[in-house]
Structure formats: C-alpha cells, structure tokens
C-alpha cells in the first residue's frame, strides 16, 4: 500500500471559533463541495454529518471534535471540526496540539468573541499558522472591516486582507479577490454553484486598489528579491508570486490571511478551499517534532516515512461498534495494522488490532498509515490522551498536553446496585475520553463527585451516562469547585512515635510551606541534605504530601499555588518504615497548612453579555447583585456588550435570569478566568455547609 498523496499535498487543519460562528455549517459545505458527502446537513435540523452525537443534534452545538478527510485540487485535507462552547475547550486544545494549520471562523456581526480569543491563544501556544474566514456576511449588521480591526486589536495579530465583500441592496453578492485582482460573484444560493469571474464593481474600485496596494507592500517585505524589484521600479509580483509570498508570511506567523463569505448561503466556499490549499502548511512546512530519548536527551523526528515511527495519541473515544478508539497523529515513520508499538511514557507495548480512517462516526479500515496521517487505532489497552506511541527500537516521549482544572461539581448517587456497577464502568470510560472531566469521592458522605468545566459539560456527561450506559442515578445540584491555598510561610517539625503491639513506628518530618504566584499550581521540593534518611522514606513523604493536598484544612478542597519543602527528617534504625513516613508526612502537611494562614479560593469567571441597548441597565444591575465587577462596555453591531468578572458561585442558572430580563433577546458567554480569595462571610458559610 502506498501513499494516496505526497506529503506536500497534505493539509492537516482544524476549524475553530466561538459557538454559533458557523464552524459546523462551514465544514458541511466543505464536505459537499469536495464530494465527500452528497447532501448538506444543517445544524438547526440536527442533520449535520460532523455533529453525530444525539446530544449534539438535540442541542444544535458541537460537543466533541470530529475528524474527516476530503480532497480538493489534488490535495488531501484532514479536517477536525472542534466545539465552540467554552465547556468543551479541551477538545480544541488537544486538536490544536496535533494540527498543522487552523481556519478560524468569525461571525461577521459579532466579530471576535470570547471563545475566539481562547482558541487563538491556544493556537499561539502551539505556534499554529492560521487563516481567518469571516462568516455570515449575508446577515444585517455584518461588518467585515470591523472584524479585521478586532482581529488586530483583540488578538494581537497582523491580519492581511485578501478579499473584500461585495455588498448591494440585495445583500452579500460576492467578493473582490485582491490577489487575482478581480471579482467573484454568486448569482444564486444553490449548493455547488461556482462563482462567476467579473470586473471589480466601479464603486469599489478605489477601495480595492488601496487594499491591494497595502497587500503588495506588506508581502514584498517578506522576500528580499521581491522587495528589491518593487523598490527599484514598482514591479509587483504576479498572482502566483503574491500567493507564494502570502504563504511564506502565513507559515512564519507574521501575517494572518483574512477572507470572507456566507457559508449557509453557499457563498465563499470554493475560494476558502483554495485558500486552505494555497496558504496553510503541509506537514513538511512545520518544524520537526522534538521529544525526550531514553537518557533524557532531546531527540528530533523529521516528517518522513523513512524515520522511526512516532505518533501522539490526542483523543480516546468509545465507539459502540469498534470499541475504544485512540486517535493519533503520526509525525514520522509508518504504521501497519496488526503491528506493535511502544507506549514510551508508560513502558508498555501495544498491539494495533485495527487501523481506521474516521469520517465523523463512520469508519474505513486501512492497512497502512504514513507520516502526516491522522488515524484511529483499535485495540490499545494502556494508552490515554497525551501518550506517545513509537517504534520499540527507537523510543521517544513527545511533550504531553496540559489540561484545565474543573470549576464545578455535582454529586451522583446510583439508584440500584446494578446501576452502581454500571456507573463505575461508565465513569471510567467517560473519564478516559475527556481529561477535563474528573471523578472523585466525598470522604464524608461517600458519594461520587463529578467535576467538570461547566453546567453544560456535566449535563452532557450525565446524559451520556444514562443513554449510552443505561445508568439511572440521582444527580445533585451543581456546586462550585473551590480551592485552598496559603497566605504566609510556615514550618513544622513533626514527630510520629507509636507502638502497635510489640512493633514501634517512628518518623520525624520537617516541612515548610509558602505561597506561589497564582496559576503556578502545587509543587513539592526535597531540600534535605543527601543521605539524611533513606531515599524510600523521602519518597514516602512526597507521596503522602501529594495525596493529602487534595483535601485542605479550610473546607477539604484541593490545595493549589503553594510550595511544600521537605527540610529535614529523622529515622530510627529499627522502628522506621515507608508507612511510618507516609503517616508523618500527612500529619505534618495538615499541621503546617493550618499555621500558614490557609485561604479558601473561588473560581472567577469572565462573562460577556450581548444585549439590546434598552436592557443594558437591567443587565448591569443583575450582574452587580451577583458580586460581579463590570469591566467593559462596548458596541457590538446594533447591540451592546457588557463585560464582567463574576464568581462562579453566583452564576448558576444565569441563562434563565438573563432571558427573563431581556425578553429572550440577550445572550452571554462565560469562561474561567482565575481563582481569588472568598470573602470571609461567604467562606464561613461554605465551611458551615461542608461541616
């Protein structure tokens, strides 16, 4: 079996944006225009190919990222359609980790919205080249140039305008292609209709000339030869030369091409596909991937079939037919079905039972995969999200992904003993799929606690548990996932001396704790002089501290943003053991935390409300009553934007309150921003409730 396309004709891209910007609608048109599907599914009808889960079809939103492959201009385009809702941001994070390029979709009316910013920052972290598609240009209030300005101001990017929208009394008719210097006009909205090439409208000629001049001047600066010719006699690159320069700037992350269209009306799809092929990178255009070798040395893997096999598992999905599937991006080498690979991080060998190409939830068996491919592997038993799969003879561990901490939790109680067993299986599988979903247990009541990124996230988890795994359970009301930290440095020297029967237990542990900068998390450091106690005793203290910090001394919540140092220890020749040091370590941690001014923290959310002008006062008044701080007032099309930071504890059920205050005309988005100390009166109430 050989490659279907050479590597330079691969495009591994993601489609990402804020919720309701039109990502899935755009993806459906891409599948239709490339011949991958023969009908166009619509999100509002629940028929979108990529939104295949029942929960997605019912809610009209994307919940899980879905992969597919299509072809355009003899190029192979592997696409991942990602969710736009902030509760499912982990799906975007792990997709961006393995993609070479991103098409960011913006609502032409709303412009750059909060989740758009989140996605953009994630792409910045992984240095992924981007292409912007300003969608919904057919809607009243759509403003292309305003969105371009927002990309510059809010995202800190350098947008490069490649198209201008042609707007008439009849609405959005087409685009001015500044690279080719002509107009593309759609005469009807029937799917598959090709645009007609036309002269640039007379009333747009001056504007088009100005923007084209800016385009040329900016891209020639990217190439010394082109710049020299332009400065010498004003020679401009031809169309192909301009495309090559735009591509060069895009891959270098120095510019971001911006195009526009109206996906729902089937306008702008063909030029968008051309732009994906022309400007986004192939696997050969991105740097070689780096990881750690056996001795901890840095090892590179070039994108080549001849290199040793290396892949990153970025998603686990429980398929009802194929069983557990592990999605992997192959960075180097080749892989055959029925082959064996090494899970380098865990030191486990895995057998690849089947290898599949996925089209949403449809499967296609393949026998061989190559560098640059994104495939689903069946039969892996030890691999989870973020693990490295590699050639057993050439081990490498690629950089793992970081996952956000949950900010909300609910308690669940199975109704019968049969439900108890089913729930254990269900939660295990759901947690293996979603690293941002955590399962715990309340030490006081023994109830199972589900922790997630938001109300919708946990609602979907519970719904899947009931539908897919037939689990009947009682679900409590959502609760805030508080955290604890310390406000001062403290030290304790704790000695544990016990006699159990004829056996003695002795361990002395000296610990210090101090606050860290917000966001840095919890850290344990062994600062004892070498040889003070056996290594296994120090390791036992670390295990005890790592376990005990999950239940702080204020109200039993995990401790964050603190550093614990093991300063000294003492052991008895006969009566000391690892178990004794674990017991002493747990007790010492609780003692030192209590001395270090322990503080209860609550998650604070960044909220943006878009509302008609007449409801602004009511919206602000309601936010103030929720302990929110209004940070921003802005114009958003023909509406107003109210930005605020509000404690998560006050925002439960906000959607219903907002609807009632605005007659259903306002909407909002919310995402985690930071943790901050809880006011004392509220902290006392939380402690009393826990007690």
URHU-V103918 format. One record per residue. N is the residue number from 0. RES is the residue in one small letter. PHI is phi in degrees with one decimal (none if undefined). D_FIRST is the distance of its C-alpha to the first C-alpha in Angstrom with 2 decimals. Layout:
n | res | phi | d_first
N | RES | PHI | D_FIRST
N | RES | PHI | D_FIRST
//
This chain:
n | res | phi | d_first
0 | x | none | 0.00
1 | x | -116.1 | 3.81
2 | x | -62.1 | 7.02
3 | x | -79.7 | 9.06
4 | x | -143.0 | 12.13
5 | x | -65.9 | 13.54
6 | x | -59.1 | 15.39
7 | x | -72.0 | 18.71
8 | x | -107.6 | 17.94
9 | x | -92.7 | 17.43
10 | x | -136.3 | 20.58
11 | x | -99.3 | 21.03
12 | x | -129.0 | 24.47
13 | x | -117.7 | 27.05
14 | x | -115.2 | 29.86
15 | x | -141.1 | 33.03
16 | x | 179.4 | 36.77
17 | x | -69.0 | 39.98
18 | x | -59.7 | 40.28
19 | x | 72.7 | 40.98
20 | x | -80.1 | 39.90
21 | x | 107.4 | 37.35
22 | x | -62.1 | 33.97
23 | x | -68.2 | 32.65
24 | x | -59.3 | 34.34
25 | x | -64.5 | 32.63
26 | x | -61.8 | 29.18
27 | x | -60.1 | 29.84
28 | x | -68.2 | 30.62
29 | x | -60.1 | 27.48
30 | x | -63.2 | 25.40
31 | x | -71.0 | 27.57
32 | x | -69.7 | 27.66
33 | x | -89.7 | 23.89
34 | x | 81.8 | 23.51
35 | x | -72.4 | 21.96
36 | x | -131.4 | 25.08
37 | x | -110.0 | 27.72
38 | x | -145.3 | 30.71
39 | x | -101.4 | 32.14
40 | x | -80.4 | 33.04
41 | x | -114.9 | 36.20
42 | x | -62.5 | 37.09
43 | x | -69.3 | 40.73
44 | x | -96.2 | 39.87
45 | x | 73.3 | 37.53
46 | x | -115.9 | 34.66
47 | x | -64.5 | 32.40
48 | x | -59.0 | 28.74
49 | x | -78.1 | 28.29
50 | x | -97.0 | 31.57
51 | x | -93.2 | 30.56
52 | x | -70.3 | 32.88
53 | x | -58.3 | 36.25
54 | x | -64.0 | 38.07
55 | x | -69.2 | 36.37
56 | x | -66.7 | 37.19
57 | x | -72.9 | 40.77
58 | x | -91.6 | 41.48
59 | x | 69.8 | 39.65
60 | x | -133.4 | 38.07
61 | x | -90.3 | 34.72
62 | x | -109.1 | 34.85
63 | x | -122.1 | 31.35
64 | x | -67.8 | 28.61
65 | x | -124.0 | 25.85
66 | x | -107.8 | 22.35
67 | x | -156.4 | 20.47
68 | x | -133.1 | 18.08
69 | x | -142.5 | 19.23
70 | x | -135.7 | 19.00
71 | x | -150.8 | 21.92
72 | x | 50.9 | 22.49
73 | x | 60.4 | 18.82
74 | x | -115.7 | 18.55
75 | x | -97.4 | 16.69
76 | x | -114.5 | 19.51
77 | x | -91.3 | 19.17
78 | x | -117.2 | 22.69
79 | x | -119.3 | 24.84
80 | x | -90.8 | 28.16
81 | x | -106.3 | 30.74
82 | x | -69.3 | 34.22
83 | x | -107.1 | 37.35
84 | x | -77.9 | 39.87
85 | x | -62.1 | 41.07
86 | x | -63.1 | 40.94
87 | x | -114.3 | 37.13
88 | x | -64.5 | 36.81
89 | x | -62.2 | 34.69
90 | x | -64.2 | 31.82
91 | x | -70.2 | 32.16
92 | x | -56.5 | 32.60
93 | x | -75.7 | 29.43
94 | x | -72.3 | 27.38
95 | x | -62.4 | 28.90
96 | x | -60.6 | 28.14
97 | x | -114.4 | 24.37
98 | x | -95.5 | 24.44
99 | x | -94.3 | 24.68
100 | x | -150.7 | 27.09
101 | x | -135.1 | 29.47
102 | x | -102.5 | 31.11
103 | x | -88.8 | 34.57
104 | x | -101.5 | 36.27
105 | x | -120.6 | 40.08
106 | x | -75.5 | 42.64
107 | x | -63.2 | 44.67
108 | x | -88.2 | 47.85
109 | x | -79.5 | 47.46
110 | x | 74.5 | 45.73
111 | x | -83.4 | 44.59
112 | x | -105.6 | 45.07
113 | x | -54.9 | 45.08
114 | x | -68.9 | 41.55
115 | x | -59.7 | 40.39
116 | x | -64.7 | 42.10
117 | x | -60.3 | 40.51
118 | x | -60.8 | 36.98
119 | x | -63.1 | 37.91
120 | x | -65.1 | 39.22
121 | x | -62.6 | 36.08
122 | x | -66.0 | 34.01
123 | x | -60.3 | 36.61
124 | x | -61.9 | 36.13
125 | x | -96.7 | 32.40
126 | x | 53.2 | 33.02
127 | x | -98.7 | 30.70
128 | x | -60.8 | 31.26
129 | x | -129.2 | 32.61
130 | x | -128.7 | 33.23
131 | x | -100.7 | 36.19
132 | x | -120.3 | 36.42
133 | x | -86.3 | 40.00
134 | x | -93.8 | 39.76
135 | x | 61.5 | 42.52
136 | x | -70.4 | 44.34
137 | x | -85.6 | 45.81
138 | x | -84.6 | 47.85
139 | x | -60.1 | 51.52
140 | x | 91.4 | 52.01
141 | x | -64.8 | 48.61
142 | x | -138.4 | 49.16
143 | x | -63.5 | 46.30
144 | x | -68.4 | 48.26
145 | x | -65.5 | 49.65
146 | x | -64.0 | 46.16
147 | x | -59.2 | 45.25
148 | x | -65.1 | 48.38
149 | x | -66.5 | 47.51
150 | x | -60.3 | 44.11
151 | x | -69.8 | 46.10
152 | x | -80.3 | 48.87
153 | x | -83.8 | 47.25
154 | x | -103.3 | 43.89
155 | x | 65.9 | 45.07
156 | x | -100.4 | 42.38
157 | x | -113.3 | 42.77
158 | x | -66.3 | 41.84
159 | x | -119.1 | 41.09
160 | x | -73.0 | 42.04
161 | x | -103.9 | 39.73
162 | x | -139.3 | 41.15
163 | x | -123.8 | 44.53
164 | x | -73.9 | 45.08
165 | x | -97.7 | 47.17
166 | x | -113.4 | 49.67
167 | x | -126.9 | 52.33
168 | x | -61.3 | 54.76
169 | x | -82.1 | 52.06
170 | x | 106.8 | 49.81
171 | x | -77.2 | 46.47
172 | x | -105.2 | 45.61
173 | x | 170.2 | 42.93
174 | x | -137.5 | 42.36
175 | x | -93.1 | 43.46
176 | x | -84.4 | 40.46
177 | x | -73.7 | 42.07
178 | x | -72.4 | 39.25
179 | x | -83.3 | 39.32
180 | x | 62.2 | 43.04
181 | x | -150.3 | 43.18
182 | x | -101.4 | 43.33
183 | x | -120.0 | 40.76
184 | x | -122.6 | 42.61
185 | x | -100.2 | 41.53
186 | x | -89.9 | 44.00
187 | x | -155.0 | 43.01
188 | x | -102.2 | 40.97
189 | x | -65.0 | 38.86
190 | x | -56.7 | 35.17
191 | x | 90.5 | 33.08
192 | x | -66.0 | 36.13
193 | x | -82.7 | 35.43
194 | x | -73.3 | 38.07
195 | x | -90.4 | 40.56
196 | x | -81.0 | 41.09
197 | x | -142.4 | 44.80
198 | x | -69.6 | 47.42
199 | x | -65.9 | 48.09
200 | x | -53.1 | 50.99
201 | x | -58.7 | 54.30
202 | x | -74.0 | 55.29
203 | x | -111.0 | 52.14
204 | x | -59.0 | 52.26
205 | x | -66.1 | 54.18
206 | x | -62.4 | 52.07
207 | x | -63.1 | 48.81
208 | x | -63.6 | 50.18
209 | x | -67.3 | 51.17
210 | x | -71.1 | 47.84
211 | x | -68.4 | 45.95
212 | x | -61.6 | 48.26
213 | x | -63.8 | 47.57
214 | x | -59.6 | 43.79
215 | x | -62.7 | 44.11
216 | x | -62.8 | 46.51
217 | x | -75.4 | 44.37
218 | x | -80.7 | 41.05
219 | x | -66.9 | 42.61
220 | x | -67.4 | 43.85
221 | x | -84.8 | 40.29
222 | x | -141.4 | 40.09
223 | x | -62.6 | 42.90
224 | x | -65.2 | 42.41
225 | x | -63.3 | 42.38
226 | x | -66.4 | 45.34
227 | x | -61.6 | 47.28
228 | x | -65.5 | 46.92
229 | x | -68.9 | 47.90
230 | x | -73.1 | 50.93
231 | x | -69.9 | 52.05
232 | x | -141.7 | 52.35
233 | x | 76.5 | 50.64
234 | x | -67.6 | 47.48
235 | x | -96.5 | 44.86
236 | x | -61.1 | 41.11
237 | x | -73.7 | 39.64
238 | x | -57.9 | 37.33
239 | x | -64.5 | 34.15
240 | x | -65.3 | 36.09
241 | x | -62.5 | 37.31
242 | x | -61.7 | 33.82
243 | x | -63.7 | 32.67
244 | x | -71.0 | 35.75
245 | x | -61.9 | 35.35
246 | x | -61.6 | 31.77
247 | x | -60.6 | 33.11
248 | x | -67.2 | 35.80
249 | x | -66.3 | 33.56
250 | x | -66.3 | 31.18
251 | x | -83.0 | 34.31
252 | x | 64.5 | 35.71
253 | x | -88.1 | 38.85
254 | x | -139.4 | 38.69
255 | x | -127.8 | 37.29
256 | x | -61.7 | 36.76
257 | x | -125.6 | 38.52
258 | x | -127.2 | 37.94
259 | x | -147.7 | 39.37
260 | x | 175.4 | 39.15
261 | x | -140.1 | 39.87
262 | x | -59.9 | 36.74
263 | x | -61.6 | 38.71
264 | x | -95.2 | 40.10
265 | x | 63.3 | 36.75
266 | x | -118.5 | 38.07
267 | x | 101.4 | 36.22
268 | x | -74.1 | 32.66
269 | x | -61.6 | 31.24
270 | x | -61.8 | 32.87
271 | x | -65.4 | 31.59
272 | x | -61.9 | 27.95
273 | x | -60.6 | 28.72
274 | x | -66.9 | 30.27
275 | x | -59.6 | 27.26
276 | x | -68.2 | 25.11
277 | x | -76.1 | 28.01
278 | x | -118.1 | 29.42
279 | x | -85.3 | 27.26
280 | x | -77.0 | 25.13
281 | x | -91.2 | 21.47
282 | x | -58.1 | 20.26
283 | x | -75.7 | 21.25
284 | x | -87.9 | 24.75
285 | x | -100.7 | 25.63
286 | x | -62.6 | 26.94
287 | x | -59.5 | 25.05
288 | x | -83.5 | 25.41
289 | x | -115.7 | 28.11
290 | x | -156.4 | 28.93
291 | x | -104.3 | 31.07
292 | x | -88.1 | 30.34
293 | x | -61.1 | 31.95
294 | x | -91.4 | 35.32
295 | x | 84.8 | 35.39
296 | x | -77.3 | 34.46
297 | x | -78.1 | 32.55
298 | x | -124.8 | 28.93
299 | x | -105.0 | 26.67
300 | x | -126.0 | 22.91
301 | x | -74.8 | 21.63
302 | x | -76.6 | 18.83
303 | x | -157.1 | 16.23
304 | x | -66.3 | 12.91
305 | x | -79.9 | 14.99
306 | x | -75.0 | 17.69
307 | x | -60.3 | 18.33
308 | x | -64.8 | 16.89
309 | x | -150.8 | 19.46
310 | x | -145.8 | 19.64
311 | x | -115.3 | 22.69
312 | x | -79.8 | 23.34
313 | x | -115.0 | 25.37
314 | x | -162.1 | 26.00
315 | x | -119.5 | 26.49
316 | x | -135.0 | 26.85
317 | x | -92.0 | 28.13
318 | x | -83.4 | 26.28
319 | x | -64.8 | 28.52
320 | x | -106.0 | 25.74
321 | x | -84.6 | 22.93
322 | x | 82.1 | 25.59
323 | x | -61.1 | 25.57
324 | x | -116.5 | 22.64
325 | x | -110.4 | 22.23
326 | x | -82.4 | 20.98
327 | x | -137.2 | 19.62
328 | x | -100.1 | 18.99
329 | x | -88.1 | 16.65
330 | x | -90.9 | 18.66
331 | x | -153.5 | 16.96
332 | x | 78.2 | 14.26
333 | x | -130.0 | 11.10
334 | x | -140.1 | 11.33
335 | x | -110.8 | 9.81
336 | x | -61.1 | 11.64
337 | x | 69.3 | 14.59
338 | x | -97.3 | 14.90
339 | x | -122.9 | 18.22
340 | x | -133.6 | 19.51
341 | x | -108.4 | 23.07
342 | x | -82.8 | 25.22
343 | x | -64.8 | 27.09
344 | x | -68.3 | 30.10
345 | x | -102.8 | 30.90
346 | x | 68.0 | 29.84
347 | x | -110.9 | 28.01
348 | x | -85.2 | 24.77
349 | x | -120.8 | 22.58
350 | x | -104.3 | 20.18
351 | x | -85.4 | 17.35
352 | x | -71.7 | 17.77
353 | x | -134.2 | 15.57
354 | x | -127.7 | 13.61
355 | x | -129.2 | 14.56
356 | x | -96.9 | 14.75
357 | x | -103.3 | 18.49
358 | x | -123.6 | 20.57
359 | x | 59.1 | 24.00
360 | x | -104.8 | 24.37
361 | x | -95.1 | 21.72
362 | x | -123.5 | 18.49
363 | x | -131.9 | 14.95
364 | x | -68.1 | 12.84
365 | x | -130.2 | 9.34
366 | x | -97.8 | 7.46
367 | x | -147.6 | 6.64
368 | x | -127.0 | 9.03
369 | x | -125.0 | 10.23
370 | x | -54.3 | 13.82
371 | x | 97.1 | 15.68
372 | x | -79.3 | 14.10
373 | x | -118.0 | 16.62
374 | x | -132.1 | 15.59
375 | x | -111.6 | 17.78
376 | x | -111.0 | 17.76
377 | x | -104.9 | 19.72
378 | x | 102.7 | 21.76
379 | x | -78.1 | 23.09
380 | x | -111.3 | 26.81
381 | x | -108.7 | 28.27
382 | x | -86.5 | 26.52
383 | x | -126.4 | 28.55
384 | x | -57.8 | 28.57
385 | x | 95.2 | 28.55
386 | x | -77.3 | 27.09
387 | x | -99.0 | 24.73
388 | x | -108.8 | 21.65
389 | x | -152.1 | 20.67
390 | x | -66.0 | 19.72
391 | x | -56.9 | 22.63
392 | x | -89.3 | 23.29
393 | x | -141.5 | 23.66
394 | x | -64.1 | 25.55
395 | x | -154.3 | 26.29
396 | x | -116.5 | 28.11
397 | x | -79.7 | 27.62
398 | x | -60.7 | 30.62
399 | x | -79.1 | 31.33
400 | x | -91.8 | 32.47
401 | x | -101.5 | 36.12
402 | x | -117.7 | 37.18
403 | x | -70.7 | 40.46
404 | x | -84.9 | 43.34
405 | x | -64.0 | 44.45
406 | x | -121.7 | 47.71
407 | x | -146.6 | 48.64
408 | x | -146.6 | 48.88
409 | x | -136.5 | 49.94
410 | x | -97.8 | 51.13
411 | x | -126.1 | 49.76
412 | x | -133.5 | 51.43
413 | x | -63.5 | 49.84
414 | x | -82.1 | 52.25
415 | x | -133.8 | 51.83
416 | x | -64.2 | 50.69
417 | x | -65.2 | 47.67
418 | x | -63.4 | 46.84
419 | x | -60.7 | 47.28
420 | x | -67.2 | 44.54
421 | x | -64.3 | 42.21
422 | x | -65.2 | 42.94
423 | x | -60.7 | 42.03
424 | x | -66.3 | 38.56
425 | x | -61.7 | 38.18
426 | x | -66.1 | 39.30
427 | x | -62.3 | 37.06
428 | x | -70.5 | 33.96
429 | x | -66.8 | 35.21
430 | x | -69.2 | 36.07
431 | x | -70.1 | 32.61
432 | x | -75.7 | 31.19
433 | x | -124.7 | 33.83
434 | x | -67.1 | 35.10
435 | x | -87.7 | 38.03
436 | x | -103.5 | 39.34
437 | x | -123.0 | 41.48
438 | x | -118.7 | 43.32
439 | x | -139.1 | 46.64
440 | x | -137.4 | 49.88
441 | x | -73.9 | 53.42
442 | x | -64.7 | 55.40
443 | x | -79.6 | 58.61
444 | x | -95.7 | 57.67
445 | x | 79.7 | 54.52
446 | x | -73.4 | 52.75
447 | x | -79.9 | 49.04
448 | x | -112.8 | 48.53
449 | x | -101.7 | 45.56
450 | x | -119.2 | 45.14
451 | x | -149.4 | 43.22
452 | x | -91.4 | 43.20
453 | x | 175.7 | 45.47
454 | x | -60.6 | 47.05
455 | x | -64.9 | 44.16
456 | x | -56.5 | 41.64
457 | x | -70.4 | 43.67
458 | x | -61.2 | 44.44
459 | x | -68.1 | 40.76
460 | x | -58.7 | 40.24
461 | x | -64.6 | 43.19
462 | x | -63.3 | 42.11
463 | x | -65.2 | 38.64
464 | x | -60.5 | 40.38
465 | x | -73.6 | 42.54
466 | x | -78.5 | 40.03
467 | x | -80.5 | 36.87
468 | x | -114.6 | 38.62
469 | x | 57.5 | 41.93
470 | x | -100.4 | 44.07
471 | x | -98.7 | 47.63
472 | x | -147.7 | 49.21
473 | x | -88.0 | 52.11
474 | x | -117.3 | 51.17
475 | x | -77.5 | 53.68
476 | x | -76.6 | 54.35
477 | x | -61.1 | 52.18
478 | x | -125.9 | 53.64
479 | x | -74.1 | 53.23
480 | x | -88.0 | 51.21
481 | x | -68.2 | 53.93
482 | x | -134.2 | 53.54
483 | x | -127.9 | 56.13
484 | x | -149.0 | 56.83
485 | x | -122.1 | 59.80
486 | x | -111.2 | 62.18
487 | x | -148.7 | 63.80
488 | x | -86.7 | 63.31
489 | x | -149.5 | 64.71
490 | x | -133.0 | 64.85
491 | x | -139.0 | 65.73
492 | x | -120.3 | 66.42
493 | x | -106.7 | 65.83
494 | x | -116.0 | 66.90
495 | x | -111.9 | 65.95
496 | x | -135.1 | 68.28
497 | x | -136.5 | 68.38
498 | x | -126.4 | 69.55
499 | x | -113.7 | 67.89
500 | x | 68.0 | 69.98
501 | x | -102.1 | 70.41
502 | x | -102.9 | 67.25
503 | x | -94.4 | 67.44
504 | x | -128.9 | 64.84
505 | x | -136.4 | 65.17
506 | x | -161.1 | 63.10
507 | x | -118.4 | 64.17
508 | x | -133.3 | 61.85
509 | x | -111.1 | 62.75
510 | x | -119.3 | 60.54
511 | x | -127.8 | 60.76
512 | x | -133.4 | 59.16
513 | x | -149.6 | 59.12
514 | x | -72.2 | 57.61
515 | x | -113.0 | 54.55
516 | x | -60.4 | 53.74
517 | x | -54.1 | 52.52
518 | x | 96.1 | 48.77
519 | x | -84.0 | 48.29
520 | x | 80.4 | 48.13
521 | x | -98.6 | 49.44
522 | x | -141.2 | 49.39
523 | x | -110.5 | 50.73
524 | x | -131.3 | 51.93
525 | x | -94.5 | 53.43
526 | x | -109.2 | 56.29
527 | x | -71.1 | 58.14
528 | x | -61.4 | 59.06
529 | x | -58.8 | 56.86
530 | x | 85.7 | 58.28
531 | x | -61.0 | 60.42
532 | x | -138.0 | 58.92
533 | x | -55.5 | 56.04
534 | x | -57.5 | 52.57
535 | x | -66.7 | 51.82
536 | x | -73.4 | 54.90
537 | x | -64.1 | 53.76
538 | x | -63.8 | 50.32
539 | x | -65.9 | 52.14
540 | x | -62.9 | 54.10
541 | x | -61.7 | 50.95
542 | x | -60.8 | 49.40
543 | x | -64.7 | 52.66
544 | x | -64.8 | 52.91
545 | x | -61.8 | 49.33
546 | x | -76.3 | 50.03
547 | x | -71.0 | 53.57
548 | x | -71.1 | 52.77
549 | x | -74.9 | 51.02
550 | x | -136.6 | 54.54
551 | x | -74.4 | 57.05
552 | x | -93.4 | 60.82
553 | x | -79.6 | 61.68
554 | x | -145.7 | 60.09
555 | x | 84.1 | 57.26
556 | x | -96.2 | 54.44
557 | x | -59.0 | 51.88
558 | x | -93.1 | 53.18
559 | x | -129.1 | 51.41
560 | x | 51.9 | 52.20
561 | x | -141.3 | 54.14
562 | x | -113.4 | 54.02
563 | x | -109.9 | 55.26
564 | x | -115.4 | 56.36
565 | x | -89.8 | 57.19
566 | x | -90.9 | 60.25
567 | x | -161.1 | 61.76
568 | x | -159.0 | 61.81
569 | x | -139.4 | 64.00
570 | x | -130.2 | 63.43
571 | x | -101.6 | 65.71
572 | x | -59.2 | 65.24
573 | x | -111.0 | 65.33
574 | x | -90.1 | 65.03
575 | x | -94.0 | 61.95
576 | x | -154.0 | 58.45
577 | x | -59.9 | 55.20
578 | x | -61.5 | 56.30
579 | x | -62.2 | 59.62
580 | x | -71.1 | 57.98
581 | x | -66.1 | 55.72
582 | x | -61.5 | 58.83
583 | x | -65.7 | 60.67
584 | x | -63.4 | 57.79
585 | x | -64.5 | 57.64
586 | x | -65.7 | 61.40
587 | x | -64.1 | 61.62
588 | x | -64.2 | 59.04
589 | x | -62.9 | 60.92
590 | x | -67.2 | 64.17
591 | x | -72.9 | 62.99
592 | x | -61.8 | 61.34
593 | x | -65.1 | 64.65
594 | x | -86.7 | 66.49
595 | x | -99.0 | 64.14
596 | x | 51.7 | 65.16
597 | x | -63.3 | 62.24
598 | x | -132.4 | 61.23
599 | x | -87.4 | 59.46
600 | x | -113.4 | 56.80
601 | x | -124.0 | 55.55
602 | x | -72.8 | 52.47
603 | x | -109.0 | 53.45
604 | x | -104.3 | 51.36
605 | x | -92.0 | 50.97
606 | x | -115.8 | 51.95
607 | x | -128.2 | 51.81
608 | x | -112.3 | 53.70
609 | x | -108.3 | 53.58
610 | x | -140.7 | 56.72
611 | x | -58.9 | 59.05
612 | x | -52.4 | 61.99
613 | x | -68.7 | 64.55
614 | x | -106.4 | 62.93
615 | x | -59.1 | 62.48
616 | x | -60.2 | 65.70
617 | x | -64.3 | 64.87
618 | x | -63.6 | 61.37
619 | x | -64.8 | 62.79
620 | x | -60.4 | 65.59
621 | x | -66.4 | 63.22
622 | x | -63.7 | 60.98
623 | x | -61.5 | 64.10
624 | x | -69.6 | 65.12
625 | x | -100.3 | 61.78
626 | x | 63.6 | 62.52
627 | x | -86.8 | 60.17
628 | x | -110.8 | 60.74
629 | x | -72.7 | 60.16
630 | x | -113.0 | 58.46
631 | x | -154.9 | 57.61
632 | x | -131.9 | 58.97
633 | x | -147.0 | 57.15
634 | x | -93.7 | 56.72
635 | x | -127.8 | 53.44
636 | x | 65.2 | 53.57
637 | x | -99.0 | 56.56
638 | x | -126.5 | 56.59
639 | x | -117.0 | 57.41
640 | x | -107.3 | 55.25
641 | x | -114.5 | 56.84
642 | x | -102.3 | 55.11
643 | x | -153.7 | 56.28
644 | x | -120.7 | 55.57
645 | x | -134.7 | 56.49
646 | x | -62.4 | 56.41
647 | x | -56.5 | 53.80
648 | x | -60.8 | 56.60
649 | x | -95.6 | 58.34
650 | x | -103.7 | 55.39
651 | x | -63.9 | 54.64
652 | x | 71.5 | 55.01
653 | x | -63.7 | 55.42
654 | x | -58.4 | 53.51
655 | x | -70.3 | 56.32
656 | x | -64.1 | 59.05
657 | x | -65.8 | 57.54
658 | x | -61.1 | 57.17
659 | x | -68.0 | 60.76
660 | x | -78.6 | 62.10
661 | x | -119.6 | 60.25
662 | x | 55.4 | 60.32
663 | x | 78.0 | 56.55
664 | x | -95.4 | 56.08
665 | x | -99.8 | 55.01
666 | x | -141.1 | 51.75
667 | x | -144.0 | 50.72
668 | x | -134.4 | 47.92
669 | x | -147.3 | 48.26
670 | x | -145.3 | 46.34
671 | x | -64.4 | 47.30
672 | x | -115.0 | 49.13
673 | x | -167.1 | 50.85
674 | x | -100.2 | 53.09
675 | x | -145.9 | 56.83
676 | x | -58.4 | 59.89
677 | x | -82.4 | 61.28
678 | x | -54.0 | 64.91
679 | x | -56.8 | 67.21
680 | x | -61.9 | 68.51
681 | x | -73.0 | 65.04
682 | x | -60.4 | 63.95
683 | x | -62.0 | 67.02
684 | x | -65.7 | 66.00
685 | x | -64.9 | 62.47
686 | x | -61.5 | 63.98
687 | x | -65.0 | 66.45
688 | x | -66.3 | 63.78
689 | x | -64.7 | 61.63
690 | x | -66.5 | 64.75
//
